[in-house]
Amino acid sequence: MSDGELDEGSTWEAAMGAAHHRLSNLICLVDINNQQADGPSGKIMGFEPLADKWAAFGWHVQRVDGNDLPAVIAAFDAARALNEDKPRVILFDTLMGRGVPFPEIVGMTADLAKYTDLHLFAQAFPERFLQIGMAEQLLMASAGGMAKEGFIPFATTYAVFGTRRAYDFVYQVIAEENLNVKMCCALPGLTTGYGPSHQATEDLALMRGIPGLTIIDPCDALDIEQAVPQMANHEGPVYMRLPRGNVPLVLDEYDYKFELGKAKLIRDGKSVLVISSGFMTMRSLEAAQQLQADGIDVAVLHVPTIKPLDEATILAEVRRLGRLVVVAENHSVIGGLGEAVAGLLMRSGVATTFRQIGLPDAFLDAGALPTLHDRYGISTQAMSHQIKGWV
């Protein structure tokens, strides 16, 4: 558990119950990183002296440096070897990001650190964090300047602001000079119910038109975790659509690894090939399971890198088995992955039955996301219904 969860009374009720029942096979781990969404954990609700509290509840307590791997392993070994009729707790004092490579990385944002999850970086590395204020054009211009000085800036904002509002600065300041700026923009496509002012349904169309810009649309937490170091290692500008908050974990079940510039076949099938990106890969996998009951065998090709497109893999999968090809994306049907794939197939002389699942060429409504996803055809049920009608 995190140190923030020590605020909950149920945590201490469970601790008391475990000691009363002498659950000697129970090892509880507490990550003391002193970070919560609204600030340092100790300031939100003081929890020290923590070791004394757990001991008073009847637990065997160890406290170690959570960034020291040998100490962590030794603590586990000691907890397992303990010959006492009581539960064990290991308190880990951790510093998030300690030992992280790329000391030249800086975090920058336009008044949206908390809402793009960059506040965690700011708390761990305050000397490497820059708050630009509500000025997205200045954010991109400043990021370009930092890159010229040898830093690797990760600039965060909402996708509508990073693309529509700051487009000229991204194009001329960053991309034209091939500067090493990593733009991570939240609320891509239809991931907010706030209406057109915050729905970046055309961000891929805008950014695909910029020469030399790498574009990433991750599916889940695993994709993000593996993409970020590769973004930092990549020389040149990168735009990543950023899921935020409690991002689901999906692809770990499929022996998947993110590789920049590579599409991956997540699931094979003989009837339909769905080519997808972002959270639509998760929806495609869910729809594939539903359609299996109707005898429709759906393959899912995940394309996390929109540009440069993995043309070889896409062409190889489309040419195989003569399946219906469906591109599914959380983006307007204009200018996104669907049109990128369609253009590739036409240029390559590949004739196939082709369909798109995406957002309409329209200003979308505000409202609850499940309702909007159903309305605009990108929910799992809507996907299944459309594919079933095409087969």
N, C-alpha and C positions, 0 to 999 in steps of 0.2 A: 504494500500500500504506500501511498505518498504521505508526506508529513501533513498535507492539508486535510487528509481523511481523519487525522487525529482530532479534528474539531467535532466529529460526529459522536454523539453519545452512544450510538449502537456499537461503535468500535470498542469502547471500554466495557460495555455490557458483554460483548463476545469474549473480550480478554478475561473478564471475571469468570465467565462460564467455562472457558477452556481450562483455567487453573483449577476451578472447583472439581471438574471431571478428570483432572490429571491427564490431559491429552499429551503425553510425552512424545507422541509421533508427529506433533504439529510444530512446524517452524514458520514463524511469521517474519517477513522482511519489511522493514520500514525505510523508505528512501527519503532521507532528510536533505533535500536540495534547496529548501527555503524559498520555493517559488510556487505561487498560485496565480490565478488569472488576474487578480486585482492587486498584486504586490507580494512582498516577502511574507512567507508563511508565518514567521514569528511575530510580525507586526499585526497581521490580521487576527491571529489568536495565539498568544504565547503558549508554548508547549513544554518548555524546560522546567525543571530537570527531568528529562524524558527517561533516562535509564532508571532513575529512582522510582518513577511512577510505575513502569512496567514491573520492576522488582517488587514494589508494594502490592501489585496485583497477583503476585505469586509466580512470576515467570523467571526463567533463567535468561539473563541479559548479556549480550555482547555488543560493543560499539566499535566499529572499524571504519577506516577510510574506504569509502565506496569506489574510489577511483584507483585503488591499489588492488589489482587482480589477485596477486598471491595472498594478500590479507583477506580478501573476500572468500577465496577457496579454503583458506585455513579456518575461517569462522564457520563455514559449512561443515567441514570435517569435525570441528570441535562440537558443534551442535549435535551431529549424528552420534558422536562417541560418548556424549554425556550420559552418565548413569544416574539420572535423577528423575523422579516421578513427577515431572512438571513440563509444561510447554516451553518452547524456546523462542526468543525473539532476537533478531540481529538488526541493529540500527546502523544504517549506512550513511555516513556523512559524505555527500557527493557534491561535486561542482559540475553542472551541466556544461559540456563542451570542453572540459579540461583535456588537454592532449589532442584536441582536434587539429588536423593538419591545416595548411593554408593560412598561416598567420596574417597574410596580406588581405584576407577577406574582411570587408566592412559591410555592415548592414545599414540600409538607408530606407526611409519611408516618408510618405507625405501625410502625416497625421493619422496613420492607420496601423501602427505597430501592433496594438492589441488585436485588431480585427484581421490581421494577416499572420498572426502568431509570431511576429518578429520580436515581440516584447520579451520572449524567453532569451533570445540572443542578446538583447539590450541589457537584460539583468545580469547575464553571465559575462558580457564583454562591453561594459559601458564606454570604455575608451575607444571602441571600434564601432560605435553606433552613432548615426547622424539622423536627427529629426529635422526634416526640411520644412515641415508645416504643410498647410493645405495648398500646395503649389506643385502640381504634378509636372508641369513643363520644367520648372526649376529642378525638380527631382531628377529627371532624365538628363538635363544639362549638367548637373552636379555629378551625377554618376559617371558621365563621360569624362569630366575633368579628373575625377578620382582614378579612373582607368588609365588616363594618360600619365598619371604619376606612379603607375605600377601597382595600384591596388586592384582587387577583384570585387567590385561593388555588387551586392545583391540588393536590388531596389524593389520594394513592395508597395503596391497600392491596389485599388480595384481595377479590374480589366477595362471597364468603360473609361476610366481616367487615364490609365496607362497607354491606351490605344487611341481612342477618339481625341481626347483633349491634348495629349502630348505627342501626337503622331509625327509632326514635323521635326520635333527634337529627337525622337527616336531615329527617324530617317537620316537627318543631316548630321546631328552631333555624334550619334552612336554608330549607326550602321554604315554610313558612308566612309567613316574612318576605321571601320572594323574594330571598334573598341571592345574590350573584354568586360562587357556589362551583362549582368544576369538579371533580367526583369521577371519577377514572380508576381503574377497578377491574379487576385482572388475574384470570386463571383463570375466565372466565365459562363457564357451561354445562359441557360435558364436554371441558375442555381440560387436565385433570390426571387421573392414575390413582390419586390418593390416597384416593378414596372420598368418601362423602357429606359428611364434615367439611370438604372443600375444593372440592367440586363445586357451583358456584352454578347449579343447574339451574332455579331459580325466581326468579332476580334480576329479570327483566323483569316478571314477574307482580307482584312486590312494588313495584317502582319505577313501573310504569305507573299504579298506584293513587294516586300522590301528585300533587295538583293543581299545574299550572304547571311541572312538571319536564320538561326536554327530555332525551331518551334517544337515544344514538347506539350503533350496533353496526357498527363498521367491518369491512371485508373484509380489507384488506391494508395494506402499508406506505404506499401512495399515499393511501388513505383517511385514515389516521391523520395523515400529513403535512399534508394539506389541511384536515382537520377541526379540528385544534388551534387554528390562528389564528382560525377562525370561532367556535369555542367561546369563546375569549378575547374576541372582539368582541361576542358575544351577551350581552345583559343578563339575568341570571337564572341559576338553578341548572341544571347539566347533569350527567347521569350518562353516562359512556362506558364500555362494555365494552372492556377493554384487552388486545389481543394483546401478547405480550412476546417478548423475545429476538430470534431470527433470523426476523422476520416476512416472509412471502413477498411478492413483488411480482407482482400478477396483472392489475390493471385498466389498467395503462399500455398494454396492447396494444389497448385498446378505445376510445381517445380519450375517456377518462372524466375528469370533474371532480366532486369532491364539492361539493354545495350543501346546506347545512343545511336540513332540512325537505323535501328533494326526493328522489323515487325516480327511478332512471334505467334505461331499457331498455338492457341491455348486449348482448343478442343477440336477434334476432327469430326467430320460428318459427310454423308454422301448426297444429301438432298439440297442443302443450302449452304452458301459461304457468306457469313456476315463479317464484313470488314469494319472495325470499330475503333474508337479512341475514347479516352476519358472515362467518365462513369458509365458511358453507354456500353463499354465492354462488360461491366458488371451486369447491366441490364440484358445484354445479349446472352450471357451465360445463363441467366435466370430464365429467359425466354426459351433457350435451347432445351433446358430441362422440362419446361412445360410442353413444348412441341414434341418431345420424345414420346409422350403418351399418345400422341396422334399419329405416330409412325413417321414423323418428319425429323430427319437426322440433320442437325445443324452444326456446322463447323464455325468456330470463332477465331478470326485472325485479329489480334490486338496490334494497333499501330500507334504506339505512344509518341513516336517522332513524326510530326506532320511534315516537317521540312528539315533536312532533305528526306524525301519519301523513299522508302525501301522498295524501289520499283521491281527489283529482281524477285523478291519474295512474293509480292502481290501478284505479279504476272504468273509466277510458277503455280500459285494456288488457284488463280482464276482459270488457268488452262487445264488444271487437273479435274477430271471427273465431269466436266460440263454442267456444273451446278448453277442454280440461280444465285446471282451475286447481289447482295444487299449491303449498302454502306449505311452505318448507323452512327450518328454524331449528335452531340449536344451543341448545335450550331445551326445557323441558317443553312438552308439547302443551297444558298448562293455563296460560292467562293470558299467553301471549307473542304473537308476531307473528301466528301462525295464528288465534288467537281474535280478535285485533284486526281482521284482514282479514275473517273470517267475520261478525263483528258488523257491519262496514261494509256488506258485501254484503246482509245481511238487512235492515238499516235502510234501504238504498237500493232495496230491492225487486228486486235482481238475482239471477235464478235461474241457477245454473250447477252443473256437476259439480265438487265441491270435495273435495280430499284434503289431508292433513297429513303431512309428514315431520318428525319431531321426537323428543325424548326421552320415554320413557314416564313416567306418573305413578307413580313408584316411587323408592326409594332405590337408587342405582346401585352396581354392583360397583366394587371397586378392581382395577387391573391395567394392562396395556400399552394405550396409547391406540388403536393400530390395531385390536387385538382388541375393545376396548370400542365403538369406532365401528361395526365390523361387527355386533357383537351387538345394538346399539341402533338400527341402521338409518340412521346418518348418514354412512357412508362412501360414496365415489363408487360403488362396486360395488353397495352396498345400495340407494342411490338409483335407479340405473339399473334394477335388478331390480324395484323397487316400481313405478316409472313404467311400465315395459314391461307389467307385469301389469294396470295400470289402463286402458291405452289400448285 
